[in-house]
C-alpha cells in the first residue's frame, strides 16, 4: 500500500457559543482536555495545523489566524485557513468541538480521498461538513467570490464528494459528537467520565 500524501489541517474554532454562556467553546473541557486539544491530537502529523478563530490558547507549532470579517461564518473562516496552509495538496477540515474524533478516523478519511473530497456521514445520514478531507486547490476555487455568511453547504454542493459512514463501536462515543448546547456538553462530559454509555451527544 502506497503511503498517504502529506496533509495540512484547518480547524474552525470561531463562534461565540451563546448557548454555552458565551464561553470560547473550543476551550471547554471534556474528559480532562479542551475540545480543541482533542481535535488537534486527532490531526497529529498534519503540517501545518491552522486554527481559525478569535485569540485563544493553541499548542506550540499550531498557527492561529482570524477570518475576515470576524464572525463572518465558516466560509470566510475556511478561506482564511486555506490561505495559511501553503502549497499542501490535501487538507483536513474539522470543527473544533469534536471531543471524540480520533486520529484513526482522520487516517480513514485520507485513505478514502477520491475526487474533490471525502466527508463523514453520521448515523442519521447527515453530512458532517466539518469532518472531512479535501483537495486544497479545489476548496480554494470553490470559495472564490463566496460572501460572508454564505452557507458552507452551498459552497461545497457542486463538488465531487465521497461520503464515509464510519463504524461506531457500542459504548464508544460517535466521532461526530459535537457540543452546541449545555445539555450536549454535559452529556459529552458524562460519557468521557464513564458515567454514561457512549453515543450521540450532538
N, C-alpha and C positions, 0 to 999 in steps of 0.2 A: 504494500500500500504506500503510495507516494505521500510525502509529508505535506501537511496543510500549509498553504501560503501564509506569510506573516499577516497580522491584522492589527488594526487600531481599534479604539473603543471610544464611544461618546456616551456619556451618562447625563440624562436630562434631570437636573436637580433644582428646578425652579418652582414657582408656585408659592402662595402664601400659606397654604394648608389652613384655610379659615375654619374648616370644620374640626381641626385639631388645635384650636386655640391660637392660631396664627404662628405656631412654633415652626422653625425650619424642619420640615418633615424628614428630609434625608438624615438629619442628625438624631432623630428619635431612636431610642434603644429598643432592640428586640433580641432577646437571647444573649445579652451581655455585650453587644456591639451595635454600632449605629447601622441603620439600613444601608446607608451609603457605603460603609466599610464592607458589608456583606456583598454588595454588588461589585465593588472593586476587587474583592477577593475572587469572585467568580470570573472576573476578567483578567486574572493574573496571566501574564505572557503577552498581553496586548501592548503595543508601543506605537504611538503614545496612548496614554489613557487621559481623556479630557472630560472634565466635569463642567457642565454649563448651568450657571445659576448665580444667585447672589453670593456675596462673600461668606465663606464658611470654611471650617477646617477640612483640609484634604491631606492625605499622606504625602510624604516626600516623593517627588518624581511624578506626581499627578498634576496636570495643568488645570487651572480654574479660569474659565472665561465667562463673559456675560453676553447674553443675547441683546440685540438691538431691534426695537426698543425693549428695555427691561419690562418683563411681564407680558411680552407680545405673543406668548403661546409657544407650542412645541415646534412650529415651523421655523421661526427665526432662531430658536434655540438650537435646533438641529443644524441650521445653516452655520451658526457660529461655531459649533463643534466641528463640523466638517472642514471649516476654514483652518482649524488648528491641527488637523491630523496629517497635513502634508501630503506626500505622494503615495501613501499606503493604499493599495488597490482594494482591500477588503476592510470593512468596518462593522463592528458590533454596535448596535444602538439599543440601550436599555434605559428604563426608568430607574430612578434612584430609590424607589420604595418597594423593592422586591426582596424582602429579607430571607427568602428561602430559595432564591435562584442559585444554581450550582455551576462550578467550573465544568463539570461533565456535560451539562446541558449546553453551555456555550460551545463546547467541542462538537457535540452532536449537530448543532446548527451549522457550524463551519464545515463539517463533513457533507452536509446536505445542500450546500450553496450551489444552486444552478440558476441559470437565467440572471435576473436582476437582484434577487434576494430570497431569503427564507425567513419565515417568522413562525412563532408558536401559535397554535390554536388551542384554546382551553377546552375543558370538558363539556362546555355548552355550545361549542362550535364558533366561538367568538375569536376573531383575530386579535392577537396581542401585539399591537403596532409597535410598542416599545419593548419588544423582546425578540430581536431578530438580528440577522447578519446580512450585509448588503454589499454590492459593488459600489465603492465610494464615488466613482465618477458618475454613475447612473443617478445616485441620490443627489449629487450636486446639480446635475442637469434638471432633475425633476423639481428642485426647489427654486430654480431661477424664476424671478418675477412673482413668486408667491408672496402675498401680503401678510402682515401680522394678523394673527387670529384666524387665518385660514385653517380649516380642519386638516390635520395630518392625513386622515383617511383619503381626502380628496386629492392630495398631492401624490400619495402612493398608489392610488387605484389604477392608474394606467400601466403600472409596471408589471413585469412578468415575475410573479411572486409564487414561490413554493411554500406550502403550508405543512407544518410538522406538529403532530399531536403527541407529545412525549408521554410515555407510560408513567403512571403515578402509583407508587407502592403504597399499599394500605398502611395507614398510620404515619405516613410521611407527608408533610405539607406540600401542596402543589407549587411548582416553581413560579407560577404566575400570580400567586397570592400577593395582593398589594394591601395598602393600608390607607384608605381615604377618609375613614370616619373613626371616631373614638371607639366604636364597637369593634371595627375591624382591627384596629391597633391592639385593643385589649385581648381579642381572640388570638392574634398572632403571638402576643407575648405569652399567653397561657399555653399555646401549642409549643412554643420554644422552650418553656419551662417544664414541659411534660405533664401539665395539668389537664390538657385536653388532647384527644387524638388528632392527628394531622388531618388536613383537608383544606377546603376552600375558605379563606378568610376574606376574600375580596374578589 
